[in-house]
Amino acid sequence: MAQVLEFKLPDLGEGLTEAEIVRWLVEVGDVVAVDQPVVEVETAKAMVEVPCPYGGVVTARFGEEGTELPVGSPLLTVAVGAPPSGEESEGSGNVLVGYGTGAPPARRRRVRPTAGATTPPGAHTPTRPAHHPAADNHPGAPAHEPRPARDHIAAAVRADGPVPVISPLVRRLARENGLDLRTLVGSGPDGLILRSDVEHALRSAGTPVRQPETPLTPEPTPVAPAPATAGTRIPLRGIRGTVADKLSRSRREIPDATCWVDADATELLHARRAMNATGGPKISLLALLARICTAALARYPELNSTVDTEAREIVRLDHIHLGFAAQTERGLVVPVVRDAHTRDAESLSAEFARLTEAARTGTLTPAELTGGTFTLNNYGVFGVDGSTPIINHPEAAMLGVGRIVPKPWVYEGELAVRQVVQLSLTFDHRVCDGGTAGGFLRHVADCVEQPAVLLRSL
C-alpha cells in the first residue's frame, strides 16, 4: 500500500519563522531516501540543508528558487509505499527536524515518468534527452531497467491508499458534482488526479460540469497603481531583513549613549610583532583587542549584561560570549566566540579565523550567530576613523575600533609621529552611568597604549 505524503518546511530552531529556497537538490520524479537532503534554504541565521523524513518518489515541489516560505508551508510531496523487490524502507533518523532514529544514506535514483504523465501545478519536471532505440543493441548498452518504482507506488495508491489529489480545487469540483474520486485513475505522475481528469469523467457520464461557485482564493481588491518611481527595490529578507529588524529594535528600545577616545596603539603593535617573531601560530590584532575587552569587562561587569524589560531587572551575565562584526557578500553577520574570557590570544586568533571563514562561505550555524553578550566591531578595516555603533540587541554595549594611522602625538613630552586609533563605546544607559562607561573605555585605552597594564588582570 502506498500514499502521497506532504513534507512541510520544518521548524529550524532559534525562533526562525521563515526561510528562502536557495537551491533544490531533487527533481520531480527522483527517488529519495529517508533523511536525504532535498533542498538548501537560507534562514535569517545561516544556510541549511533540509532532509526529507520520507522515502519514495518526489511527485511535486512547491516554490521556485528565491521564494521565501514560512515554517509549516508545503515543500514537496512524496509517494510513499511498499518498495520494489530488493529495496528496504527504514525510519527517519534526522535530529534537525526530530524524526527519530538513524537511517543509512541511500543512492539517489531517477525514475522516468509514465507515458502521458503531467506535472502538477507548481512542480518542476527536468528535461531528459530522447531515447534512441539503436542504443538498445549497442554492445556497451546496459540492460533494460526494471519497472520503475513509481509505477508500483501509483498502482498501490489507486487500489487501497488515500485519494492521490493535491489540488483543493479538484476535490471541491468533484464534491460539488457528486463524483467519487476513488473511482478515477489520475493521469498525473503516480496516478495523481488532475482537474482535467474530473472534468473528463463528468463529461463521459453526461453530467454538466458545475464549476465551484466561489474561487478558493478571493480575487484581490483592485489597488490604484503607485506613482512610478525610478530605482531598484530590494526585499528586506533573510539575513539582511533580520539585521534591519534587530537594529531598528535596538534604536527603539535601548537608550544608548556613545563616548570615545583616541589612543596611541604604537606599543600594542610592537607587542604583537614581538609575539609573532617567536614562532608558532600568528596572533591577530583583533585577538589582542578581544583579550583587552574581556579584561575590561571583568573589571566593569555592568557592561556584560542585558535588561529584562518585563521584569524590570538588569541581568548581569556570568560568561562573556564575544560577538564580532563580519561583513560578507550576504550582509553583516555577528559570529560569537563562546567563553571568550577563558581563551588566550592564540586561542582567540584561531577561533576568529575559523568563524570568519565560515561567515564568508555562508556555513555558520545558528548557534554560532546567537547568544553574544558583548560585541567588538573593528570598522577600521573599512578605512574609517570613528563611528557610533548601534548596540546588538539585547546586549548592553559595543566597542568600536577605527583604523590605526600615523598621527602627530605628544609622547613623553615631545611631538612625535605615533600609530593612533579611535575607540568608541556605545552603551545602554539603563545598565550604567557615564562614569562606568568612561572607566571601561579608559581601561581599554590604557591597555592599548601600555600592554603591560593588561598583565595585572591575567
The 8 nearest C-alpha neighbors of each residue, nearest first, counted from 0:
[[1, 155, 80, 81, 160, 159, 156, 2],
 [80, 2, 0, 156, 79, 155, 160, 152],
 [3, 1, 79, 160, 78, 156, 161, 80],
 [2, 4, 78, 77, 79, 163, 76, 5],
 [5, 3, 77, 76, 2, 78, 6, 79],
 [4, 6, 76, 75, 7, 77, 73, 3],
 [7, 5, 75, 74, 76, 73, 4, 8],
 [6, 8, 73, 74, 71, 72, 9, 5],
 [7, 9, 71, 70, 72, 74, 73, 10],
 [10, 8, 70, 7, 11, 71, 96, 49],
 [9, 11, 12, 70, 96, 8, 15, 16],
 [10, 12, 9, 15, 13, 96, 95, 14],
 [13, 11, 14, 10, 15, 365, 95, 16],
 [12, 14, 15, 365, 11, 366, 369, 44],
 [15, 13, 12, 16, 11, 10, 17, 43],
 [16, 14, 13, 12, 17, 11, 10, 43],
 [17, 15, 70, 69, 14, 18, 10, 11],
 [18, 16, 69, 70, 68, 15, 42, 67],
 [17, 19, 42, 41, 68, 67, 40, 69],
 [18, 20, 67, 41, 40, 66, 65, 21],
 [19, 21, 40, 64, 65, 66, 22, 67],
 [20, 22, 40, 64, 39, 65, 19, 41],
 [23, 21, 39, 64, 20, 38, 24, 40],
 [22, 24, 38, 25, 39, 37, 21, 64],
 [23, 25, 37, 38, 22, 36, 26, 39],
 [26, 24, 37, 23, 29, 27, 38, 57],
 [25, 27, 29, 28, 125, 124, 123, 24],
 [26, 28, 57, 124, 58, 29, 59, 123],
 [29, 27, 57, 110, 56, 26, 58, 109],
 [30, 28, 109, 57, 26, 27, 56, 110],
 [29, 31, 56, 108, 55, 109, 107, 57],
 [32, 30, 54, 55, 107, 29, 56, 35],
 [33, 31, 54, 35, 105, 34, 55, 104],
 [32, 34, 54, 53, 52, 91, 35, 51],
 [35, 33, 50, 51, 52, 91, 93, 32],
 [34, 36, 50, 32, 33, 51, 37, 31],
 [50, 37, 35, 49, 48, 38, 51, 34],
 [36, 38, 24, 25, 50, 49, 35, 51],
 [39, 37, 23, 24, 49, 48, 22, 36],
 [38, 40, 48, 22, 21, 47, 49, 23],
 [41, 39, 20, 21, 19, 47, 46, 18],
 [42, 40, 46, 19, 18, 45, 47, 21],
 [41, 43, 18, 44, 45, 237, 46, 19],
 [42, 44, 238, 237, 241, 45, 41, 15],
 [45, 43, 365, 42, 238, 368, 364, 46],
 [44, 46, 42, 364, 363, 41, 365, 43],
 [47, 45, 41, 40, 362, 361, 42, 39],
 [48, 46, 40, 39, 49, 41, 45, 42],
 [49, 47, 39, 38, 36, 40, 50, 46],
 [48, 50, 36, 38, 37, 39, 47, 51],
 [51, 36, 49, 34, 35, 37, 52, 48],
 [50, 52, 34, 53, 35, 36, 33, 37],
 [53, 51, 34, 33, 91, 50, 98, 54],
 [54, 52, 33, 51, 55, 32, 34, 91],
 [53, 55, 32, 33, 31, 79, 52, 56],
 [56, 54, 79, 78, 30, 31, 77, 53],
 [55, 57, 30, 78, 77, 29, 28, 58],
 [58, 56, 77, 27, 28, 29, 59, 76],
 [57, 59, 27, 76, 77, 56, 28, 188],
 [60, 58, 122, 76, 75, 27, 57, 119],
 [61, 59, 75, 122, 74, 121, 62, 123],
 [60, 62, 74, 121, 75, 122, 73, 59],
 [63, 61, 66, 60, 64, 121, 74, 20],
 [62, 64, 66, 65, 61, 20, 60, 121],
 [63, 65, 20, 21, 66, 22, 62, 23],
 [64, 66, 20, 21, 19, 63, 67, 62],
 [67, 65, 20, 64, 19, 63, 62, 68],
 [66, 68, 19, 18, 20, 65, 17, 69],
 [69, 67, 18, 17, 19, 66, 72, 70],
 [70, 68, 17, 16, 72, 71, 18, 67],
 [69, 71, 17, 8, 16, 72, 9, 10],
 [70, 72, 8, 7, 9, 69, 73, 10],
 [71, 73, 7, 8, 70, 69, 68, 74],
 [74, 72, 7, 75, 6, 8, 61, 71],
 [75, 73, 7, 61, 8, 6, 60, 72],
 [74, 76, 60, 59, 6, 61, 73, 5],
 [75, 77, 5, 59, 4, 58, 6, 57],
 [78, 76, 57, 4, 56, 3, 58, 55],
 [79, 77, 3, 56, 55, 2, 4, 57],
 [78, 80, 55, 1, 2, 3, 77, 54],
 [1, 81, 79, 0, 152, 82, 2, 78],
 [80, 82, 0, 1, 83, 152, 79, 88],
 [83, 81, 86, 80, 84, 87, 148, 88],
 [82, 84, 86, 148, 85, 81, 151, 87],
 [85, 83, 86, 82, 87, 81, 148, 145],
 [84, 86, 83, 87, 82, 88, 81, 148],
 [87, 85, 84, 82, 83, 88, 81, 148],
 [86, 88, 89, 82, 85, 84, 83, 81],
 [87, 89, 86, 82, 90, 54, 81, 33],
 [90, 88, 102, 87, 91, 33, 54, 103],
 [91, 89, 102, 92, 100, 33, 88, 99],
 [92, 90, 52, 98, 33, 99, 34, 93],
 [101, 91, 93, 100, 99, 102, 98, 94],
 [94, 92, 98, 95, 91, 34, 97, 96],
 [93, 95, 97, 96, 92, 98, 99, 100],
 [96, 94, 93, 97, 11, 98, 49, 50],
 [95, 97, 94, 98, 9, 93, 10, 11],
 [98, 96, 94, 95, 99, 93, 92, 91],
 [97, 99, 93, 91, 92, 96, 94, 52],
 [100, 98, 92, 91, 97, 93, 94, 101],
 [101, 99, 92, 91, 102, 90, 98, 93],
 [92, 100, 102, 91, 103, 93, 99, 90],
 [101, 103, 92, 91, 89, 90, 104, 100],
 [104, 102, 105, 101, 33, 34, 89, 92],
 [105, 103, 102, 35, 32, 106, 34, 33],
 [106, 104, 32, 107, 103, 35, 31, 33],
 [105, 107, 108, 104, 32, 31, 30, 35],
 [106, 108, 31, 30, 105, 109, 32, 29],
 [109, 107, 30, 29, 106, 110, 31, 105],
 [108, 110, 29, 30, 28, 111, 107, 26],
 [111, 109, 28, 29, 147, 112, 108, 30],
 [110, 112, 113, 109, 28, 147, 29, 149],
 [113, 111, 116, 110, 28, 114, 188, 149],
 [114, 112, 116, 115, 111, 188, 150, 189],
 [115, 113, 116, 112, 117, 111, 186, 188],
 [114, 116, 113, 117, 186, 187, 112, 188],
 [117, 115, 187, 188, 114, 113, 186, 112],
 [118, 116, 187, 188, 115, 119, 186, 112],
 [117, 119, 122, 187, 120, 188, 124, 116],
 [120, 118, 122, 121, 117, 59, 187, 193],
 [119, 121, 122, 118, 59, 166, 123, 61],
 [120, 122, 61, 119, 60, 123, 62, 59],
 [123, 121, 59, 60, 120, 119, 118, 61],
 [122, 124, 27, 125, 60, 121, 26, 118],
 [125, 123, 27, 26, 126, 122, 118, 28],
 [126, 124, 127, 26, 123, 27, 28, 25],
 [127, 125, 124, 128, 129, 123, 26, 27],
 [126, 128, 125, 129, 130, 111, 124, 112],
 [129, 127, 130, 126, 131, 125, 111, 132],
 [128, 130, 131, 127, 126, 132, 134, 111],
 [131, 129, 132, 128, 134, 133, 127, 135],
 [130, 132, 133, 134, 129, 135, 128, 136],
 [133, 131, 134, 135, 130, 136, 137, 129],
 [134, 132, 135, 131, 136, 137, 130, 140],
 [133, 135, 137, 132, 136, 131, 140, 130],
 [136, 134, 133, 132, 137, 140, 141, 131],
 [137, 135, 134, 133, 138, 140, 132, 139],
 [136, 138, 134, 140, 139, 135, 133, 141],
 [139, 137, 140, 136, 135, 134, 141, 142],
 [140, 138, 137, 141, 136, 134, 135, 142],
 [139, 141, 137, 138, 135, 134, 142, 136],
 [142, 140, 139, 143, 135, 144, 138, 137],
 [141, 143, 144, 140, 135, 145, 139, 136],
 [144, 142, 141, 145, 135, 140, 146, 147],
 [143, 145, 142, 146, 147, 141, 110, 111],
 [146, 144, 147, 143, 148, 142, 83, 84],
 [145, 147, 144, 148, 150, 151, 149, 83],
 [148, 146, 149, 150, 110, 145, 151, 111],
 [147, 149, 151, 150, 83, 152, 146, 82],
 [148, 150, 152, 151, 147, 189, 153, 56],
 [151, 149, 153, 152, 148, 147, 154, 189],
 [152, 150, 148, 149, 154, 153, 155, 147],
 [151, 153, 149, 155, 150, 154, 1, 80],
 [152, 154, 189, 156, 150, 190, 155, 151],
 [155, 153, 157, 151, 156, 152, 158, 150],
 [156, 154, 0, 158, 152, 1, 153, 157],
 [155, 157, 160, 1, 153, 154, 158, 2],
 [158, 156, 154, 155, 159, 153, 160, 184],
 [159, 157, 155, 156, 154, 160, 0, 153],
 [158, 160, 156, 157, 155, 0, 161, 1],
 [161, 159, 156, 2, 1, 0, 158, 157],
 [160, 162, 2, 163, 156, 159, 3, 157],
 [161, 163, 164, 181, 160, 180, 156, 157],
 [164, 162, 191, 161, 192, 3, 165, 190],
 [163, 165, 192, 191, 162, 166, 170, 193],
 [164, 166, 167, 163, 191, 192, 169, 119],
 [165, 167, 168, 169, 164, 170, 193, 194],
 [168, 166, 170, 169, 171, 165, 164, 215],
 [167, 169, 171, 166, 170, 172, 215, 194],
 [170, 168, 172, 194, 166, 167, 171, 173],
 [171, 169, 167, 173, 168, 172, 174, 166],
 [170, 172, 174, 168, 173, 169, 175, 167],
 [171, 173, 169, 175, 170, 174, 168, 211],
 [174, 172, 178, 176, 170, 171, 175, 177],
 [173, 175, 171, 177, 176, 172, 178, 170],
 [176, 174, 172, 173, 177, 171, 211, 209],
 [177, 175, 173, 174, 178, 172, 209, 208],
 [178, 176, 174, 175, 173, 179, 172, 180],
 [177, 179, 173, 176, 174, 180, 201, 175],
 [180, 178, 181, 182, 177, 173, 174, 183],
 [179, 181, 182, 183, 178, 162, 173, 170],
 [182, 180, 179, 183, 162, 157, 184, 161],
 [181, 183, 180, 179, 184, 178, 157, 200],
 [184, 182, 181, 180, 185, 192, 196, 179],
 [183, 185, 190, 186, 157, 192, 182, 191],
 [186, 184, 192, 190, 191, 187, 183, 196],
 [185, 187, 116, 190, 192, 191, 184, 188],
 [186, 188, 191, 116, 117, 190, 185, 192],
 [187, 189, 116, 190, 191, 117, 58, 118],
 [190, 188, 153, 191, 149, 187, 150, 152],
 [189, 191, 185, 153, 187, 188, 186, 184],
 [192, 190, 187, 185, 163, 188, 189, 164],
 [193, 191, 185, 164, 187, 163, 196, 190],
 [192, 194, 196, 195, 191, 185, 187, 169],
 [195, 193, 169, 197, 196, 198, 192, 168],
 [194, 196, 198, 193, 197, 199, 192, 200],
 [197, 195, 199, 193, 194, 198, 200, 192],
 [196, 198, 200, 194, 199, 195, 201, 173],
 [197, 199, 195, 201, 200, 196, 202, 194],
 [200, 198, 196, 202, 197, 201, 195, 203],
 [201, 199, 203, 197, 198, 202, 196, 204],
 [202, 200, 206, 198, 204, 203, 199, 197],
 [201, 203, 205, 199, 204, 200, 206, 198],
 [204, 202, 200, 205, 201, 199, 206, 198],
 [205, 203, 201, 202, 206, 200, 199, 207],
 [206, 204, 202, 203, 201, 207, 200, 208],
 [205, 207, 201, 204, 202, 208, 203, 176],
 [208, 206, 209, 205, 202, 201, 176, 204],
 [207, 209, 206, 210, 201, 198, 176, 202],
 [210, 208, 207, 176, 211, 175, 172, 212],
 [209, 211, 208, 212, 172, 175, 176, 213],
 [212, 210, 213, 172, 209, 214, 171, 175],
 [213, 211, 210, 214, 209, 175, 215, 172],
 [212, 214, 211, 215, 217, 216, 210, 218],
 [213, 215, 216, 217, 211, 212, 218, 168],
 [216, 214, 217, 213, 168, 167, 211, 171],
 [215, 217, 214, 218, 213, 219, 168, 167],
 [218, 216, 214, 219, 215, 213, 220, 212],
 [217, 219, 216, 220, 214, 221, 215, 213],
 [220, 218, 221, 217, 222, 216, 214, 215],
 [219, 221, 222, 218, 217, 223, 216, 224],
 [222, 220, 219, 223, 218, 224, 217, 225],
 [223, 221, 224, 220, 219, 225, 218, 226],
 [222, 224, 225, 221, 226, 220, 227, 219],
 [225, 223, 222, 226, 227, 221, 228, 220],
 [224, 226, 227, 223, 222, 228, 221, 229],
 [225, 227, 228, 224, 223, 229, 222, 230],
 [226, 228, 225, 229, 224, 230, 231, 223],
 [229, 227, 226, 230, 225, 231, 232, 224],
 [228, 230, 227, 231, 232, 226, 225, 233],
 [231, 229, 228, 232, 227, 233, 226, 234],
 [230, 232, 233, 229, 228, 234, 227, 235],
 [231, 233, 234, 230, 235, 229, 228, 236],
 [232, 234, 231, 235, 236, 230, 239, 240],
 [235, 233, 236, 232, 240, 239, 237, 231],
 [236, 234, 240, 239, 233, 237, 243, 241],
 [237, 235, 240, 239, 234, 238, 241, 43],
 [236, 238, 43, 240, 239, 42, 241, 41],
 [237, 239, 43, 241, 240, 242, 236, 44],
 [240, 238, 242, 241, 237, 236, 235, 330],
 [239, 241, 236, 235, 243, 237, 238, 242],
 [240, 242, 238, 244, 243, 239, 43, 245],
 [241, 243, 245, 239, 240, 244, 246, 238],
 [244, 242, 240, 246, 241, 245, 247, 239],
 [243, 245, 241, 247, 242, 246, 248, 240],
 [246, 244, 248, 242, 247, 243, 241, 249],
 [245, 247, 249, 243, 248, 244, 242, 250],
 [248, 246, 244, 250, 249, 245, 243, 251],
 [247, 249, 251, 245, 246, 250, 252, 244],
 [250, 248, 246, 392, 247, 252, 251, 253],
 [249, 251, 247, 248, 252, 253, 246, 389],
 [250, 252, 248, 249, 253, 247, 254, 246],
 [253, 251, 249, 250, 248, 254, 247, 392],
 [252, 254, 249, 255, 250, 427, 251, 428],
 [255, 253, 427, 428, 252, 256, 429, 250],
 [254, 256, 427, 426, 253, 428, 425, 257],
 [255, 257, 425, 426, 428, 427, 254, 258],
 [258, 256, 425, 424, 426, 387, 259, 423],
 [257, 259, 424, 423, 425, 256, 260, 437],
 [260, 258, 423, 422, 424, 257, 421, 261],
 [259, 261, 422, 421, 262, 423, 258, 444],
 [262, 260, 421, 420, 422, 419, 263, 259],
 [263, 261, 420, 419, 444, 264, 421, 448],
 [262, 264, 419, 448, 265, 418, 420, 417],
 [265, 263, 267, 448, 418, 447, 419, 266],
 [264, 266, 418, 268, 267, 263, 417, 269],
 [265, 267, 269, 268, 264, 448, 270, 449],
 [268, 266, 270, 264, 269, 265, 447, 450],
 [267, 269, 271, 265, 266, 270, 272, 264],
 [270, 268, 266, 272, 267, 271, 273, 265],
 [271, 269, 267, 273, 268, 272, 266, 274],
 [270, 272, 274, 268, 273, 269, 275, 267],
 [273, 271, 269, 275, 274, 270, 276, 268],
 [272, 274, 270, 276, 271, 275, 269, 277],
 [275, 273, 271, 272, 276, 277, 270, 282],
 [274, 276, 272, 277, 281, 273, 278, 271],
 [275, 277, 273, 274, 278, 272, 271, 279],
 [278, 276, 275, 274, 273, 279, 272, 280],
 [279, 277, 276, 275, 280, 281, 274, 273],
 [278, 280, 281, 277, 275, 276, 282, 274],
 [281, 279, 282, 278, 345, 275, 349, 348],
 [282, 280, 275, 283, 279, 345, 348, 278],
 [281, 283, 348, 345, 275, 344, 280, 284],
 [284, 282, 286, 285, 348, 281, 287, 271],
 [283, 285, 287, 286, 288, 282, 271, 268],
 [284, 286, 288, 283, 287, 289, 348, 377],
 [285, 287, 289, 348, 283, 347, 284, 288],
 [288, 286, 290, 284, 289, 285, 344, 291],
 [289, 287, 291, 285, 290, 286, 292, 284],
 [290, 288, 292, 286, 291, 287, 285, 293],
 [289, 291, 287, 293, 292, 288, 286, 294],
 [290, 292, 288, 294, 289, 293, 443, 295],
 [293, 291, 289, 295, 290, 294, 296, 288],
 [292, 294, 296, 290, 295, 340, 291, 297],
 [293, 295, 291, 297, 292, 296, 456, 290],
 [296, 294, 292, 298, 297, 293, 439, 299],
 [297, 295, 299, 293, 300, 298, 294, 292],
 [298, 296, 294, 295, 300, 299, 293, 340],
 [297, 299, 295, 296, 300, 294, 439, 456],
 [298, 300, 296, 301, 297, 295, 439, 302],
 [301, 299, 296, 303, 302, 297, 298, 315],
 [302, 300, 299, 303, 304, 430, 431, 315],
 [303, 301, 300, 304, 395, 396, 299, 296],
 [304, 302, 300, 301, 372, 316, 373, 315],
 [303, 305, 315, 316, 314, 302, 395, 301],
 [304, 306, 314, 394, 395, 313, 393, 307],
 [305, 307, 313, 308, 312, 314, 304, 311],
 [308, 306, 312, 310, 311, 309, 313, 305],
 [307, 309, 311, 310, 306, 312, 313, 305],
 [310, 308, 311, 307, 312, 306, 313, 314],
 [309, 311, 312, 307, 308, 306, 313, 314],
 [312, 310, 308, 309, 307, 313, 306, 314],
 [311, 313, 307, 310, 306, 314, 308, 309],
 [314, 312, 306, 305, 307, 315, 430, 304],
 [313, 315, 305, 304, 306, 316, 312, 307],
 [316, 314, 304, 303, 313, 301, 317, 305],
 [315, 317, 304, 318, 303, 314, 319, 372],
 [316, 318, 315, 319, 303, 304, 300, 314],
 [319, 317, 316, 338, 320, 340, 372, 339],
 [318, 320, 338, 339, 340, 321, 372, 317],
 [321, 319, 337, 371, 338, 372, 336, 339],
 [322, 320, 336, 373, 335, 374, 371, 319],
 [323, 321, 335, 374, 371, 334, 333, 373],
 [324, 322, 375, 333, 374, 376, 334, 325],
 [323, 325, 333, 376, 332, 326, 375, 322],
 [326, 324, 332, 331, 333, 327, 323, 355],
 [325, 327, 331, 330, 332, 324, 328, 329],
 [328, 326, 330, 329, 359, 331, 325, 358],
 [327, 329, 330, 326, 359, 331, 361, 360],
 [330, 328, 327, 331, 238, 239, 361, 326],
 [331, 329, 327, 328, 239, 326, 332, 238],
 [330, 332, 326, 325, 327, 324, 333, 329],
 [331, 333, 325, 324, 334, 326, 330, 327],
 [332, 334, 324, 323, 322, 325, 368, 335],
 [335, 333, 368, 322, 367, 323, 332, 354],
 [334, 336, 322, 321, 367, 371, 368, 337],
 [337, 335, 321, 320, 339, 322, 338, 334],
 [336, 338, 320, 339, 335, 321, 319, 371],
 [339, 337, 320, 319, 340, 341, 318, 336],
 [338, 340, 342, 341, 337, 320, 319, 336],
 [339, 341, 338, 293, 342, 319, 318, 290],
 [342, 340, 339, 338, 343, 319, 337, 293],
 [343, 341, 339, 346, 340, 347, 344, 338],
 [342, 344, 346, 345, 347, 341, 290, 340],
 [345, 343, 347, 286, 346, 287, 348, 282],
 [346, 344, 348, 347, 343, 282, 349, 280],
 [345, 347, 349, 343, 348, 344, 342, 350],
 [346, 348, 344, 350, 286, 345, 349, 351],
 [349, 347, 345, 286, 351, 346, 350, 283],
 [350, 348, 352, 346, 347, 351, 353, 345],
 [349, 351, 353, 347, 352, 348, 354, 346],
 [352, 350, 348, 354, 353, 349, 355, 347],
 [351, 353, 355, 349, 350, 354, 348, 356],
 [354, 352, 350, 356, 355, 351, 349, 357],
 [353, 355, 357, 351, 356, 352, 358, 350],
 [356, 354, 358, 352, 357, 353, 351, 359],
 [355, 357, 359, 358, 353, 354, 352, 360],
 [356, 358, 354, 362, 360, 363, 355, 359],
 [359, 357, 355, 361, 356, 360, 363, 354],
 [360, 358, 356, 357, 361, 327, 355, 328],
 [359, 361, 357, 358, 362, 356, 363, 327],
 [362, 360, 358, 359, 363, 357, 46, 45],
 [361, 363, 357, 360, 46, 364, 358, 45],
 [364, 362, 357, 45, 358, 361, 367, 365],
 [363, 365, 367, 366, 45, 362, 368, 44],
 [364, 366, 44, 368, 367, 45, 369, 363],
 [367, 365, 364, 368, 369, 370, 13, 363],
 [368, 366, 364, 365, 335, 334, 369, 363],
 [369, 367, 334, 365, 366, 335, 333, 44],
 [370, 368, 366, 371, 367, 365, 335, 334],
 [369, 371, 372, 320, 368, 335, 366, 367],
 [370, 372, 320, 322, 321, 335, 369, 373],
 [371, 373, 320, 394, 303, 319, 321, 370],
 [374, 372, 321, 371, 396, 394, 322, 397],
 [375, 373, 322, 397, 323, 321, 376, 398],
 [374, 376, 323, 398, 397, 322, 399, 377],
 [377, 375, 399, 324, 323, 378, 398, 400],
 [378, 376, 400, 379, 399, 401, 375, 380],
 [377, 379, 380, 401, 381, 376, 400, 383],
 [402, 378, 380, 401, 382, 381, 383, 377],
 [381, 379, 378, 382, 402, 377, 383, 401],
 [382, 380, 379, 378, 383, 402, 401, 377],
 [381, 383, 379, 380, 402, 384, 378, 401],
 [384, 382, 379, 381, 402, 401, 385, 378],
 [385, 383, 401, 402, 421, 379, 382, 386],
 [386, 384, 401, 383, 421, 423, 387, 400],
 [385, 387, 388, 423, 399, 384, 401, 383],
 [386, 388, 257, 389, 425, 423, 385, 399],
 [389, 387, 386, 425, 390, 399, 397, 424],
 [390, 388, 391, 387, 246, 425, 249, 250],
 [391, 389, 397, 396, 392, 388, 249, 394],
 [390, 392, 394, 393, 389, 249, 246, 374],
 [393, 391, 394, 249, 390, 245, 248, 246],
 [392, 394, 305, 391, 395, 306, 249, 390],
 [395, 393, 392, 305, 372, 391, 396, 373],
 [394, 396, 427, 305, 426, 302, 304, 303],
 [397, 395, 426, 425, 390, 302, 394, 373],
 [398, 396, 374, 425, 390, 424, 375, 373],
 [397, 399, 424, 375, 423, 376, 374, 425],
 [398, 400, 376, 423, 422, 377, 375, 424],
 [401, 399, 377, 422, 379, 378, 376, 421],
 [402, 400, 379, 384, 385, 421, 378, 420],
 [379, 401, 403, 384, 382, 383, 420, 404],
 [402, 404, 420, 419, 418, 401, 405, 379],
 [403, 405, 418, 419, 402, 406, 420, 417],
 [406, 404, 418, 417, 416, 419, 407, 403],
 [407, 405, 416, 417, 408, 419, 404, 418],
 [406, 408, 416, 415, 417, 414, 409, 405],
 [409, 407, 415, 414, 416, 417, 410, 406],
 [408, 410, 414, 413, 412, 415, 411, 407],
 [411, 409, 413, 412, 408, 414, 415, 417],
 [410, 412, 413, 409, 414, 415, 408, 417],
 [413, 411, 410, 409, 414, 415, 408, 407],
 [414, 412, 409, 410, 411, 415, 408, 416],
 [413, 415, 409, 408, 410, 407, 412, 416],
 [416, 414, 408, 407, 409, 417, 410, 413],
 [415, 417, 407, 406, 408, 405, 418, 414],
 [416, 418, 405, 406, 408, 419, 265, 415],
 [419, 417, 405, 265, 404, 264, 263, 403],
 [420, 418, 263, 403, 404, 264, 262, 417],
 [421, 419, 403, 262, 261, 401, 402, 264],
 [420, 422, 261, 401, 260, 385, 384, 262],
 [421, 423, 400, 260, 259, 399, 261, 420],
 [424, 422, 259, 399, 398, 258, 400, 425],
 [425, 423, 398, 258, 257, 397, 259, 399],
 [424, 426, 257, 397, 256, 396, 388, 255],
 [427, 425, 396, 255, 256, 395, 428, 424],
 [426, 428, 255, 395, 429, 254, 430, 253],
 [427, 429, 431, 430, 255, 254, 432, 426],
 [428, 430, 427, 431, 254, 432, 306, 253],
 [431, 429, 428, 427, 301, 313, 302, 395],
 [432, 430, 428, 429, 435, 301, 433, 436],
 [433, 431, 434, 435, 428, 436, 430, 429],
 [432, 434, 436, 435, 437, 431, 428, 438],
 [433, 435, 437, 432, 436, 438, 431, 439],
 [436, 434, 438, 437, 433, 432, 431, 439],
 [437, 435, 433, 439, 438, 434, 440, 432],
 [436, 438, 434, 440, 435, 439, 433, 441],
 [437, 439, 435, 441, 436, 440, 434, 442],
 [440, 438, 436, 442, 437, 441, 295, 299],
 [439, 441, 443, 437, 442, 438, 444, 436],
 [440, 442, 444, 438, 443, 439, 437, 445],
 [441, 443, 445, 439, 444, 440, 438, 446],
 [444, 442, 440, 446, 441, 445, 291, 447],
 [443, 445, 447, 441, 442, 446, 262, 448],
 [446, 444, 442, 448, 447, 443, 449, 441],
 [447, 445, 450, 449, 443, 452, 444, 448],
 [446, 448, 444, 445, 264, 267, 449, 450],
 [447, 449, 445, 263, 264, 446, 266, 444],
 [448, 450, 446, 451, 447, 445, 452, 266],
 [451, 449, 446, 452, 453, 447, 267, 448],
 [450, 452, 453, 449, 454, 446, 455, 448],
 [453, 451, 450, 446, 454, 449, 455, 445],
 [452, 454, 451, 455, 450, 446, 456, 457],
 [455, 453, 457, 451, 452, 456, 450, 446],
 [454, 456, 453, 457, 452, 451, 294, 450],
 [455, 457, 454, 453, 294, 452, 297, 295],
 [456, 454, 455, 453, 294, 343, 290, 452]]
